[in-house]
């Protein structure tokens, strides 16, 4: 048994998410999906074949980022504060310095119900560290049930009616995680010297990490001790990030058996090899399947280009000194002639006179000329190489047969052979919609009789004719 383990890590994201534990404020909502793929292959060798078990495991981590809203934590109906701490200011929250809770027309444009008025003219530092304070309204709200862990922002809204421009009013919010300060912010809503009148103020403070409590302080000064700054309809909403992570696992097992037929003829083995060489194994939802490998289209132009490239590779630029070669050949010929003459003279001096004449005749006898061998062209060499490079087992498949034919056409320079092809048209009415019986065979007894009897009779006549002769 052989084990092969392959580990592949893949990561994909459907939407970019900008959110970490250090993010201040709201994150971008979205989903991140991370996939870790593990492929384990088990190969089992058996007597009649090989079993391959491929197990693919996907560990999928899906992270979802969202923005949640606490709702108005100063609305007593939402359960964060009691009615005496409601943002409608029907009851004094308590705090530092003098204050009053007027109602009716005394609240100006804030409405006829009750409102809160700052009446202190002092100039000190508030509980939350704000300077220039004469009066404050303050309370702490427990929001630990929201389980805020990944930051967000605190939004506020407050309606103010300041009739004396010399007065001032501010909004301060502090956020804590247990006893640890997470954020602290102060907004001067209307400073001394500003004739703001009736206004609605809205803003927010960002924070990071965890948040369990929110402290709200509203304060200011009544400089002339006439009608101090008044406020009403205070609301606080906490928007916070949530990160939801789900880890799931998908396991897919594919088992494939490859039979070993040792006694199979070589032709069958070659066919099987050709099938696997010409197709790819593809894993689909319904199991393993084969898909044909895309083959390069063979045309006259592609073969011609391939031959040209081979010719260019086989014929490097070589400079031949013709004059030097001619001189060397002439020198070799002269040396050969001198040697032949010397040998002839020696033979004449030693042989009888009769033989001398024969030698003379031999000397003038011309050697038979050999027919010059036809030089093989560069195109022919290139064509032979292309044909030789084909796989022996696939030499007679459709692609290689077409390629061989095109090589022959390129060598014959008959490109027009491929340009004059004409598509044959089917004969009209040749095919019909008749359906052949596939469950029984209809016998034509008369046709069989005429066929068999006629053949038998003809054979008998041939045999009898031999006996007669």
KOLFIDO-808373 format. One line per field, with one value per residue: z, x, y of N, C-alpha, C in turn; residue in one letter. Coordinates in pm, whole numbers. Atoms other than C-alpha are relative to their C-alpha. Example, Ala and Ser with C-alpha at 12.3 -4.5 7.8 and 13.67 -1.06 7.14 Angstrom:
! KOLFIDO-808373
n_Z	[0,-6]
n_X	[89,-82]
n_Y	[-119,-119]
ca_Z	[780,714]
ca_X	[1230,1367]
ca_Y	[-450,-106]
c_Z	[0,73]
c_X	[90,-77]
c_Y	[120,109]
type	[A,S]
***
This chain:
! KOLFIDO-808373
n_Z	[0,12,-39,55,-60,59,-71,80,-71,89,-70,89,-72,80,-14,-91,-130,-70,-141,-89,-141,-28,83,-70,77,64,108,123,-7,109,-32,43,-3,17,21,-4,67,-27,89,-40,100,-45,112,-47,105,-12,98,130,37,-97,-50,-41,-79,-16,-96,2,-115,3,-126,45,-106,51,-97,40,-73,6,-91,-79,-60,-132,-21,-93,-135,-95,6,-108,54,52,-112,-49,-109,-59,48,-58,76,140,72,19,-103,-87,-136,-9,-13,-107,48,-76,13,-2,124,-14,99,38,89,70,83,-50,74,132,115,-33,-21,-120,-111,-79,58,-100,15,-72,-70,-77,64,-44,102,-60,84,-27,-39,115,38,91,-66,28,-33,-108,-31,83,-12,28,-35,55,57,15,128,9,64,145,29,101,-8,118,33,60,-23,-82,60,-89,53,-110,40,-91,20,-79,30,-34,77,-85,-68,72,-29,64,-13,-23,-13,-29,12,-80,-3,-144,-56,96,96,140,72,-73,94,-40,107,-43,90,26,-89,-44,106,121,-10,76,-8,-3,93,-27,23,17,29,-45,-48,37,-102,40,-105,-78,-64,-93,-58,63,-96,72,-81,72,-94,57,-93,16,-38,-51,-96,43,52,40,114,-23,96,-11,103,14,38,21,69,14,116,-30,95,-41,85,-16,71,8,58,47,67,105,33,122,25,133,9,140,14,129,16,65,85,47,122,107,116,4,70,-96,-91,72,9,-132,-21,84,-62,-114,49,74,-86,-137,-103,-61,-113,8,-109,15,-2,96,141,93,96,101,-5,118,90,88,135,100,129,95,-45,-119,42,79,-96,-74,89,18,-121,1,100,-53,-103,58,97,-54,95,8,109,65,84,123,66,-69,27,137,3,-64,90,113,-48,-18,133,58,-71,42,138,-4,-53,102,110,-47,-6,138,57,-59,57,139,0,-46,71,144,91,27,-113,-4,74,-82,-105,60,16,-133,-50,66,-26,-90,-105,15,-85,-89,2,-125,-88,-16,-134,-73,-31,-141,-31,-17,-130,-104,3,-60,-145,-58,0,-92,-138,-45,-87,79,-32,47,135,92,-43,98,1,63,142,68,1,102,131,25,28,141,83,-10,83,140,24,58,-101,56,-32,-116,26,95,-59,17,-88,72,-51,-14,98,-58,-4,-18,-132,-34,-143,-32,-117,13,-117,-83,-94,71,135,101,100,138,41,145,37,-39,90,128,-20,-30,105,117,-24,2,137,76,-44,54,144,16,-33,105,125,-8,25,140,81]
n_X	[85,-76,78,-46,80,-25,70,13,75,66,70,84,79,110,-1,-106,51,-99,34,-90,28,-44,75,73,119,73,-66,78,68,-33,-24,-127,1,-133,11,-124,27,-94,24,-72,18,-42,-16,0,-36,66,-45,61,3,-41,108,-46,103,-37,86,-19,62,5,29,51,22,81,4,99,-9,125,14,123,45,58,121,-18,-20,63,144,29,71,-98,-49,-134,14,134,71,-57,-120,39,-50,104,-27,114,-52,-141,-92,-96,-130,-67,53,146,72,145,71,120,95,90,-60,-134,-100,-21,32,-23,128,74,-30,-114,-133,-106,-61,-124,16,-121,-90,-137,-102,-85,-20,106,-42,-62,-119,26,-15,103,128,78,103,-6,92,-91,44,-78,88,-64,35,-83,76,-20,-120,-78,-141,-80,4,120,14,113,67,93,84,54,62,-43,54,-80,52,-102,-121,-120,-3,-67,46,-84,36,-117,26,-115,27,-92,4,-25,-54,-96,57,-13,-2,56,13,82,41,64,114,14,-94,36,-16,68,146,42,144,45,-77,-19,-141,-27,-139,-34,-136,-44,-77,-51,2,120,70,101,81,-6,31,46,1,40,-25,-19,5,100,-83,79,99,137,51,-119,16,94,-16,100,-5,-137,-4,-135,-2,-134,-17,-119,-34,8,-75,53,-86,54,-96,65,-91,58,-88,39,-84,15,-72,-17,-68,-64,-22,-124,22,-135,9,61,-88,-67,85,97,-75,-29,124,24,-98,40,117,-45,-86,79,106,-34,94,59,88,125,94,51,-112,-108,35,-109,24,-107,-104,5,-111,-33,51,-105,35,-111,-87,-77,-105,-98,-80,-85,-109,-90,-80,-100,-102,-83,-87,-96,-87,-65,-77,-139,-74,-87,-103,2,-131,-92,39,-40,-145,-32,41,-94,-127,17,8,-134,-80,45,-45,-143,-20,42,-99,-122,24,11,-136,-71,54,-46,-140,-15,88,-29,53,141,79,-6,114,120,-3,38,145,63,-9,95,135,73,80,144,45,114,108,-1,114,92,-10,126,28,24,141,19,-55,92,120,-30,-11,133,66,-71,25,132,2,30,133,105,-35,111,124,49,-81,-130,22,20,-128,-84,52,-34,-144,-17,47,-97,-115,41,41,135,88,135,75,85,85,105,91,140,86,101,135,78,107,129,90,-72,36,142,30,41,-66,-23,42,-115,34,14,-57,100,-62,50,-22,-13,-130,-101,9,-60,-143,-72,21,-73,-143,-23,13,-116,-115,17,-30,-146,-57,40,-69,-132,12,31,-122]
n_Y	[-119,-124,-119,-127,-107,-131,-107,-121,-103,-94,-106,-79,-100,-52,-146,-46,-45,-82,6,73,-29,-137,-94,-106,-34,109,75,20,131,92,141,58,147,59,144,78,128,108,114,120,107,133,92,138,95,127,99,-23,-141,-101,-85,-133,-70,-140,-69,-145,-64,-146,-69,-130,-98,-112,-111,-101,-127,-77,-113,9,-126,25,-79,-112,54,-91,22,96,116,97,80,-34,-98,-12,-119,-122,-33,-5,-116,-102,-99,-27,2,-41,114,-23,-44,-106,-135,-19,26,0,80,-75,68,-89,-104,-34,80,-58,85,140,66,-40,89,-46,-4,-24,-131,-26,-129,-32,-97,26,27,104,119,98,135,64,-72,-111,-129,-101,61,-57,101,122,113,112,136,110,102,131,63,121,107,-5,78,-71,44,-35,-141,-57,-144,-43,-116,-68,-107,-81,-126,-107,-135,-94,-133,-100,32,8,129,109,136,101,141,82,144,85,142,80,146,19,-124,-56,-93,38,-128,-114,-111,-115,-92,-124,-16,-144,-68,-135,-97,48,-9,118,19,138,84,142,33,143,33,136,27,134,74,132,101,31,-112,52,-108,-132,-108,-119,-122,-121,-111,-133,-114,-107,-114,-113,53,-34,129,76,93,110,110,106,105,51,141,57,130,60,87,79,106,140,92,135,95,136,94,122,95,82,112,72,117,59,127,43,128,19,144,40,117,33,80,-78,-21,-131,-97,-54,-88,-124,-78,-59,-108,-113,-64,-80,-107,-99,-53,-39,41,-119,29,-74,27,136,94,-21,16,-32,-107,2,-103,-86,24,-111,21,18,-59,-13,-108,39,94,-75,-79,93,41,-114,-13,106,-33,-109,56,94,-67,-119,-80,45,-62,96,-59,79,-3,89,139,33,19,127,109,5,57,142,62,0,101,131,23,27,135,96,-3,66,144,51,5,113,122,9,39,139,92,17,-101,27,-46,-148,-53,18,-102,-128,1,-10,-138,-90,47,-88,65,-32,-112,29,-98,-80,25,-113,-58,-8,-140,-31,26,143,36,-48,82,130,-17,-18,131,87,-43,46,118,120,53,-93,-44,19,-65,-97,-123,24,30,-128,-72,64,-40,-140,-4,37,-110,-108,37,-10,-139,4,-57,-12,122,-28,-116,34,99,-33,77,75,-19,122,19,-25,114,127,51,-11,14,138,58,144,78,34,107,126,1,37,86,-6,138,8,-53,96,117,-35,-21,124,99,-44,24,145,48,-43,80,135,-4,-7,133,94,-33,59,145,23,-19]
ca_Z	[0,-92,65,-103,79,-90,102,-89,76,-107,2,-155,-56,-176,-47,111,482,662,1026,1293,1672,1653,1416,1541,1435,1207,976,619,626,420,411,394,305,352,220,315,85,187,-69,50,-204,-105,-360,-296,-513,-565,-769,-1048,-1046,-855,-635,-595,-319,-332,-34,-64,255,250,581,518,747,679,855,842,944,1028,1198,1481,1637,2007,1954,2179,2513,2680,2584,2895,2677,2547,2896,2942,3173,3408,3344,3578,3349,3023,2757,2745,3055,3253,3566,3671,3618,3896,3871,3980,4042,4040,3776,3712,3518,3357,3150,2919,2751,2968,2754,2444,2119,2301,2358,2629,2830,3073,2977,3158,3227,3325,3593,3745,3673,3822,3640,3760,3622,3591,3711,3360,3339,3137,3230,3243,3414,3621,3607,3486,3424,3435,3429,3357,3129,3145,2795,2878,2749,2393,2418,2217,2136,1801,1817,1668,1722,1965,1805,1995,1923,2146,2106,2260,2307,2417,2443,2596,2359,2648,2792,2689,2672,2592,2542,2687,2648,2802,2710,2937,2932,3300,3475,3165,2957,2592,2458,2586,2382,2439,2189,2269,2129,2166,2306,2495,2252,2001,1947,1844,1958,1893,1733,1704,1742,1620,1619,1715,1887,1747,1964,1933,2121,2396,2553,2864,2995,2857,3076,2948,3086,2965,3121,3072,3230,3282,3279,3345,3566,3362,3136,3111,2827,2800,2636,2573,2362,2426,2247,2235,1983,1992,1654,1689,1480,1505,1369,1318,1225,1108,1042,831,665,338,262,-83,-151,-502,-551,-887,-981,-1261,-1381,-1476,-1769,-1816,-2094,-2300,-2657,-2726,-2964,-2681,-2447,-2716,-2759,-2384,-2372,-2662,-2481,-2166,-2368,-2561,-2264,-1925,-1608,-1468,-1129,-1158,-924,-1062,-1031,-1252,-1626,-1934,-2147,-2478,-2475,-2707,-3007,-3217,-3556,-3841,-4159,-4466,-4317,-3979,-4149,-4391,-4100,-3906,-4208,-4257,-3894,-3932,-4249,-4075,-3782,-4012,-4243,-4043,-4224,-4341,-4553,-4806,-4957,-5315,-5446,-5176,-5233,-5611,-5553,-5315,-5561,-5852,-5641,-5552,-5921,-6036,-5766,-5870,-6240,-6161,-5956,-6236,-6504,-6296,-6236,-6608,-6712,-6470,-6609,-6971,-6881,-6732,-6947,-7305,-7604,-7664,-7319,-7364,-7625,-7392,-7125,-7362,-7446,-7077,-7016,-7264,-7153,-6987,-6661,-6668,-6533,-6233,-6238,-5987,-5689,-5662,-5369,-5106,-5067,-4734,-4758,-4801,-4497,-4291,-4407,-4313,-3967,-3909,-4007,-3804,-3493,-3483,-3210,-3361,-3180,-3309,-3657,-3813,-3617,-3796,-3693,-3794,-4118,-4207,-4113,-4332,-4626,-4582,-4568,-4907,-5046,-4914,-5080,-5404,-5366,-5434,-5185,-5423,-5328,-4999,-5154,-5408,-5161,-5223,-4976,-5110,-5077,-4949,-5202,-5133,-5025,-4971,-4602,-4473,-4136,-4157,-3836,-3858,-3629,-3337,-3149,-3424,-3760,-4055,-4287,-4665,-4750,-5122,-5142,-4950,-5175,-5493,-5345,-5205,-5477,-5750,-5596,-5539,-5895,-6044,-5836,-5947,-6312,-6268,-6109,-6376,-6658,-6538,-6544,-6892,-7022]
ca_X	[0,127,7,33,-81,-113,-202,-331,-444,-697,-840,-1134,-1335,-1678,-1631,-1345,-1402,-1218,-1239,-988,-983,-812,-1064,-1199,-1555,-1774,-1636,-1744,-2012,-1937,-1848,-1506,-1475,-1147,-1110,-830,-825,-660,-629,-533,-478,-460,-328,-407,-234,-443,-396,-632,-580,-519,-770,-717,-915,-899,-1037,-1080,-1149,-1255,-1230,-1441,-1425,-1699,-1666,-1959,-1918,-2233,-2326,-2580,-2784,-2868,-3162,-3214,-3059,-3221,-3570,-3708,-3920,-3600,-3505,-3166,-3287,-3579,-3839,-3662,-3355,-3549,-3422,-3758,-3639,-3962,-3752,-3419,-3132,-2931,-2584,-2385,-2506,-2856,-3118,-3492,-3750,-3993,-4297,-4557,-4472,-4162,-3989,-4012,-3994,-3908,-4278,-4536,-4421,-4133,-3777,-3442,-3289,-2931,-2943,-2592,-2351,-2041,-1716,-1571,-1469,-1741,-1733,-1634,-1355,-1525,-1423,-1656,-1938,-2216,-2478,-2472,-2723,-2544,-2622,-2451,-2615,-2522,-2510,-2307,-2592,-2506,-2174,-1985,-1633,-1524,-1571,-1829,-1967,-2200,-2451,-2645,-2925,-3044,-3281,-3164,-3330,-3079,-3246,-2948,-2650,-2404,-2495,-2331,-2422,-2222,-2267,-2013,-2008,-1761,-1750,-1598,-1511,-1552,-1333,-1122,-1197,-1260,-1341,-1429,-1567,-1708,-1904,-1978,-2326,-2359,-2074,-2101,-2151,-2349,-2715,-2817,-3182,-3365,-3152,-3124,-2767,-2644,-2297,-2107,-1794,-1602,-1450,-1259,-1278,-1526,-1785,-1996,-2116,-2191,-2182,-2383,-2321,-2503,-2386,-2331,-2363,-2637,-2435,-2708,-2924,-3233,-3344,-3071,-3007,-3288,-3277,-3506,-3549,-3201,-3132,-2820,-2773,-2474,-2381,-2135,-1961,-2039,-1812,-1972,-1741,-1872,-1637,-1769,-1615,-1692,-1548,-1562,-1432,-1376,-1280,-1139,-1041,-794,-804,-477,-532,-189,-310,-458,-320,-80,-334,-587,-324,-228,-592,-630,-309,-431,-759,-580,-326,-602,-831,-809,-967,-1207,-1380,-1745,-2045,-2144,-1797,-1490,-1529,-1309,-1286,-1093,-763,-772,-554,-373,-540,-319,-332,-120,13,113,304,471,582,716,920,1058,1171,1346,1521,1639,1776,1953,2114,2342,2524,2860,3111,3294,3619,3565,3905,4095,3894,3956,4331,4336,4140,4372,4679,4535,4458,4808,4968,4752,4844,5216,5192,5006,5258,5556,5398,5325,5685,5820,5587,5692,6057,5999,5720,5754,5668,5340,5224,5331,5064,4810,4927,4893,4545,4472,4599,4366,4070,3814,3660,3279,3116,2893,2558,2560,2342,2041,2087,1814,1649,1612,1234,1258,1483,1244,946,1117,1196,836,706,978,894,540,465,475,157,-29,122,-202,-450,-653,-433,-100,-245,-363,-24,158,-70,-5,374,347,149,403,688,489,401,36,-134,-428,-523,-664,-817,-1030,-1216,-1586,-1849,-2073,-2443,-2669,-2909,-3256,-3496,-3220,-3305,-3657,-3826,-3891,-3805,-3646,-3785,-3552,-3737,-3783,-3633,-3873,-3782,-3818,-3861,-3906,-3593,-3392,-3519,-3420,-3081,-2983,-3141,-2990,-2644,-2672,-2789,-2505,-2250,-2394,-2375,-2005,-1931,-2123,-1956,-1619,-1739,-1879,-1546]
ca_Y	[0,346,670,1008,1322,1661,1978,2279,2605,2818,3151,3330,3635,3736,4092,4283,4346,4625,4522,4421,4423,4765,4921,5256,5324,5117,4848,4785,4512,4203,3834,3668,3299,3112,2757,2518,2214,1888,1607,1259,980,614,365,-3,-265,-575,-893,-787,-413,-94,89,463,637,1015,1207,1584,1780,2146,2336,2647,2950,3207,3543,3786,4152,4352,4680,4651,4932,4943,5175,5479,5378,5686,5568,5396,5169,5000,4880,5050,5330,5384,5655,5900,5888,5911,6151,6334,6523,6493,6435,6584,6334,6488,6640,6949,7305,7454,7358,7373,7171,7419,7320,7472,7802,7837,7572,7792,7596,7271,7194,7233,6932,6956,7042,7090,7435,7522,7796,7788,8076,7915,7851,7518,7177,6914,6555,6446,6705,6980,7334,7639,7450,7604,7323,6959,6679,6341,5966,5631,5368,4998,4844,4530,4309,4422,4233,4495,4363,4510,4887,5120,5471,5650,5889,6155,6400,6689,6985,7316,7657,7923,8266,8451,8464,8503,8161,7829,7459,7141,6764,6520,6135,5890,5521,5257,4886,4805,5064,5138,5446,5352,5700,6047,6337,6685,6896,7263,7294,7672,7877,8204,8490,8283,8369,8018,8024,7698,7421,7043,6915,6576,6417,6101,5964,5663,5391,5063,4735,4655,4885,4815,5154,5501,5816,6115,6465,6779,7109,7480,7831,8089,8410,8670,8446,8526,8240,7980,7734,7477,7130,6832,6513,6366,6037,5813,5530,5295,5145,4857,4593,4223,3949,3610,3320,2981,2689,2402,2097,1923,1578,1419,1067,931,566,449,95,35,-329,-495,-732,-888,-1121,-839,-810,-526,-369,-334,-191,61,163,215,418,632,695,816,1017,1195,1270,1438,1300,1564,1558,1663,1666,1325,1167,1129,1170,1211,1522,1535,1721,2019,1936,2191,2234,2106,2317,2369,2695,2539,2253,2492,2713,2411,2299,2648,2659,2321,2435,2749,2543,2290,2548,2781,3055,2912,3103,2881,2989,2862,2968,2780,2461,2476,2513,2217,1999,2094,2012,1672,1596,1696,1481,1188,1230,1245,928,746,854,741,402,362,443,186,-77,4,-43,-388,-538,-674,-458,-634,-555,-192,-139,-284,-47,245,137,105,449,607,399,621,521,494,803,762,928,1217,1146,1364,1601,1588,1930,2106,2077,1699,1671,1884,1680,1352,1489,1593,1247,1073,1278,1137,884,532,437,742,759,642,852,1118,1412,1257,1118,1466,1610,1354,1436,1807,1746,1572,1865,2116,1922,1911,2279,2202,2426,2453,2096,2229,2538,2354,2133,2125,2018,1743,1797,1522,1380,1506,1235,978,946,884,857,484,295,-48,-314,-370,-644,-907,-1004,-1006,-1295,-1259,-1625,-1571,-1355,-1611,-1892,-1711,-1621,-1960,-2179,-1966,-1992,-2366,-2420,-2220,-2412,-2746,-2643,-2556,-2895,-3092,-2903,-3033,-3394,-3358,-3230]
c_Z	[0,35,-62,52,-60,75,-87,76,-100,83,-100,84,-91,8,100,127,73,148,75,143,36,-79,88,-87,-63,-113,-122,7,-118,53,-55,16,-29,-6,6,-52,31,-85,45,-100,53,-120,56,-118,30,-112,-140,-40,112,40,52,70,26,91,1,115,-14,139,-35,121,-61,109,-54,90,-19,99,70,65,132,13,101,143,107,-8,102,-50,-52,110,50,118,53,-46,56,-72,-149,-65,-27,109,78,147,-5,19,127,-60,91,-27,-3,-138,27,-113,-38,-92,-68,-86,45,-73,-143,-111,27,22,132,118,72,-83,112,-27,87,63,78,-79,37,-117,58,-98,41,42,-112,-56,-97,77,-40,29,116,47,-91,28,-44,39,-73,-46,-20,-130,-18,-68,-152,-44,-114,17,-109,-44,-63,19,82,-59,101,-77,119,-56,106,-39,91,-39,30,-69,87,73,-86,43,-78,22,16,16,25,-11,77,-26,142,59,-94,-97,-143,-88,88,-96,49,-123,64,-98,-38,100,39,-110,-128,23,-83,0,8,-107,42,-37,-6,-31,56,48,-34,116,-59,116,69,65,88,57,-78,103,-81,97,-90,99,-73,107,-38,50,70,98,-32,-45,-54,-120,39,-107,29,-111,-28,-35,-27,-67,-12,-120,19,-101,63,-102,31,-84,8,-70,-37,-76,-101,-38,-120,-23,-137,-5,-146,-3,-141,-11,-74,-78,-65,-133,-117,-116,2,-69,96,97,-68,-11,133,27,-83,60,115,-45,-65,85,137,95,75,109,-9,118,-5,-2,-104,-142,-85,-93,-99,21,-129,-84,-90,-142,-99,-133,-88,51,121,-35,-76,91,78,-84,-20,122,7,-98,52,107,-60,-95,59,-108,5,-121,-56,-91,-125,-63,66,-27,-140,-8,61,-88,-116,43,17,-134,-63,67,-43,-140,-2,51,-104,-112,41,5,-139,-63,55,-59,-143,-7,37,-82,-146,-81,-24,111,8,-70,82,111,-55,-18,133,52,-62,24,106,99,-18,101,83,-6,132,80,14,143,63,43,149,39,24,135,112,6,63,152,66,10,102,145,53,86,-82,24,-57,-144,-94,52,-98,-11,-72,-147,-81,-11,-106,-140,-33,-28,-146,-92,3,-87,-147,-39,-65,104,-49,29,113,-25,-88,56,-12,87,-81,65,6,-106,68,-7,20,134,22,149,38,114,-20,128,79,99,-68,-140,-97,-112,-136,-62,-150,-45,36,-94,-131,13,16,-113,-124,14,-6,-142,-85,36,-56,-148,-24,25,-113,-131,-2,-32,-146,-87,33]
c_X	[88,-92,63,-91,41,-82,1,-85,-56,-74,-82,-86,-109,-9,107,-62,111,-36,101,-37,40,-77,-76,-117,-62,81,-90,-67,38,27,135,-6,140,-14,139,-32,110,-39,87,-31,58,2,13,28,-64,44,-54,-6,47,-122,59,-115,50,-101,36,-79,10,-38,-34,-26,-71,-13,-94,14,-130,6,-135,-31,-71,-140,28,12,-57,-152,-33,-74,96,71,139,-5,-143,-61,59,128,-28,50,-104,4,-126,41,148,88,86,133,58,-70,-151,-61,-148,-61,-130,-89,-87,77,141,109,20,-41,25,-129,-61,23,124,128,99,63,124,-10,124,91,146,94,100,13,-100,58,75,118,-20,7,-112,-139,-66,-105,23,-119,81,-64,89,-96,80,-48,80,-73,20,123,82,148,88,-17,-131,-4,-126,-58,-95,-81,-63,-59,30,-70,76,-42,99,130,122,12,75,-57,87,-58,130,-43,133,-43,104,-20,36,45,98,-71,28,4,-61,-5,-94,-29,-66,-112,-20,86,-52,31,-70,-151,-60,-151,-36,75,-9,143,15,148,29,145,35,76,45,-13,-133,-57,-110,-90,22,-43,-34,-3,-34,15,16,-7,-113,66,-82,-108,-141,-68,121,-26,-91,22,-104,27,142,-8,145,-17,144,-2,131,15,-19,76,-47,83,-61,104,-75,101,-78,102,-58,98,-33,86,4,80,54,35,130,-27,132,-6,-59,98,59,-87,-100,69,30,-124,-30,95,-37,-118,44,90,-80,-109,56,-108,-49,-96,-122,-89,-52,111,104,-50,119,-44,115,98,-8,127,22,-48,115,-49,123,99,85,113,109,91,95,119,100,89,108,112,94,97,110,98,59,81,146,65,100,97,14,138,97,-33,42,149,37,-37,96,132,-10,-4,138,88,-39,48,148,28,-33,101,127,-18,-6,137,77,-48,47,144,16,-82,41,-74,-147,-86,-3,-120,-128,-8,-43,-149,-71,4,-104,-145,-67,-81,-147,-42,-120,-103,2,-127,-84,7,-138,-23,-25,-144,-24,53,-95,-125,22,9,-136,-72,65,-29,-135,15,-39,-141,-111,24,-118,-132,-34,90,132,-14,-19,131,94,-44,40,150,26,-43,97,121,-34,-44,-138,-101,-144,-86,-98,-95,-118,-97,-144,-85,-110,-136,-72,-111,-135,-87,68,-35,-150,-18,-42,83,13,-41,123,-30,-18,58,-108,69,-67,28,20,137,112,1,70,151,75,-14,79,148,33,-5,119,123,-8,32,149,64,-30,71,142,-7,-29,124,104]
c_Y	[125,116,123,109,133,103,125,100,99,103,80,93,52,151,39,55,73,2,-85,36,142,105,99,41,-122,-62,-5,-137,-87,-139,-42,-150,-52,-151,-62,-139,-101,-121,-117,-111,-130,-93,-142,-92,-135,-94,29,145,90,82,131,71,141,69,148,62,151,51,144,88,121,105,108,123,76,114,-11,135,-31,57,110,-55,93,-4,-110,-122,-107,-77,33,97,-5,132,129,43,9,129,106,106,40,3,37,-124,9,40,106,133,5,-27,9,-82,71,-83,105,100,36,-77,52,-96,-149,-76,40,-93,51,0,30,134,9,138,41,93,-23,-30,-100,-116,-107,-134,-70,79,113,130,96,-50,75,-99,-122,-91,-122,-133,-102,-111,-129,-65,-132,-115,-2,-81,62,-33,60,144,44,151,27,128,64,104,74,130,105,130,94,141,111,-39,-15,-132,-103,-133,-99,-139,-78,-146,-72,-145,-80,-150,-39,133,70,91,-47,124,108,118,107,85,122,28,146,75,137,101,-39,5,-113,-19,-148,-80,-146,-35,-153,-21,-140,-5,-145,-66,-134,-97,-16,125,-58,108,130,104,124,118,118,116,133,108,95,127,108,-43,45,-128,-75,-89,-115,-109,-107,-104,-46,-147,-41,-137,-49,-95,-77,-114,-137,-85,-141,-96,-140,-87,-128,-86,-81,-108,-74,-114,-59,-126,-45,-129,-13,-148,-25,-129,-35,-73,78,17,141,104,64,95,133,89,69,115,123,75,91,115,112,62,34,-54,124,-43,88,-35,-144,-104,35,-25,39,111,3,115,82,-19,121,-31,-5,55,5,104,-41,-96,72,82,-90,-45,112,18,-107,30,107,-51,-87,67,127,70,-43,65,-100,73,-86,-9,-97,-146,-43,-27,-133,-117,-15,-63,-150,-73,-11,-105,-140,-34,-34,-141,-105,-9,-73,-151,-60,-14,-118,-131,-19,-49,-146,-98,-11,103,-21,55,150,60,-14,103,134,7,19,141,90,-41,88,-82,35,107,-42,110,78,-27,127,52,15,145,19,-27,-149,-46,41,-84,-136,10,13,-135,-93,34,-45,-126,-122,-51,87,44,-8,57,112,122,-21,-37,127,76,-59,40,144,15,-34,113,119,-30,11,139,5,46,7,-122,24,116,-35,-103,49,-90,-68,20,-134,-6,18,-124,-133,-66,16,-28,-141,-55,-150,-72,-42,-112,-135,15,-48,-78,20,-137,-12,52,-96,-122,30,15,-132,-102,39,-25,-147,-54,37,-82,-142,-5,3,-136,-100,27,-59,-151,-28,12,-106]
type	[X,X,X,X,X,X,X,X,X,X,X,X,X,X,X,X,X,X,X,X,X,X,X,X,X,X,X,X,X,X,X,X,X,X,X,X,X,X,X,X,X,X,X,X,X,X,X,X,X,X,X,X,X,X,X,X,X,X,X,X,X,X,X,X,X,X,X,X,X,X,X,X,X,X,X,X,X,X,X,X,X,X,X,X,X,X,X,X,X,X,X,X,X,X,X,X,X,X,X,X,X,X,X,X,X,X,X,X,X,X,X,X,X,X,X,X,X,X,X,X,X,X,X,X,X,X,X,X,X,X,X,X,X,X,X,X,X,X,X,X,X,X,X,X,X,X,X,X,X,X,X,X,X,X,X,X,X,X,X,X,X,X,X,X,X,X,X,X,X,X,X,X,X,X,X,X,X,X,X,X,X,X,X,X,X,X,X,X,X,X,X,X,X,X,X,X,X,X,X,X,X,X,X,X,X,X,X,X,X,X,X,X,X,X,X,X,X,X,X,X,X,X,X,X,X,X,X,X,X,X,X,X,X,X,X,X,X,X,X,X,X,X,X,X,X,X,X,X,X,X,X,X,X,X,X,X,X,X,X,X,X,X,X,X,X,X,X,X,X,X,X,X,X,X,X,X,X,X,X,X,X,X,X,X,X,X,X,X,X,X,X,X,X,X,X,X,X,X,X,X,X,X,X,X,X,X,X,X,X,X,X,X,X,X,X,X,X,X,X,X,X,X,X,X,X,X,X,X,X,X,X,X,X,X,X,X,X,X,X,X,X,X,X,X,X,X,X,X,X,X,X,X,X,X,X,X,X,X,X,X,X,X,X,X,X,X,X,X,X,X,X,X,X,X,X,X,X,X,X,X,X,X,X,X,X,X,X,X,X,X,X,X,X,X,X,X,X,X,X,X,X,X,X,X,X,X,X,X,X,X,X,X,X,X,X,X,X,X,X,X,X,X,X,X,X,X,X,X,X,X,X,X,X,X,X,X,X,X,X,X,X,X,X,X,X,X,X,X,X,X,X,X,X,X,X,X,X,X,X,X,X,X,X,X,X,X,X,X,X]
***
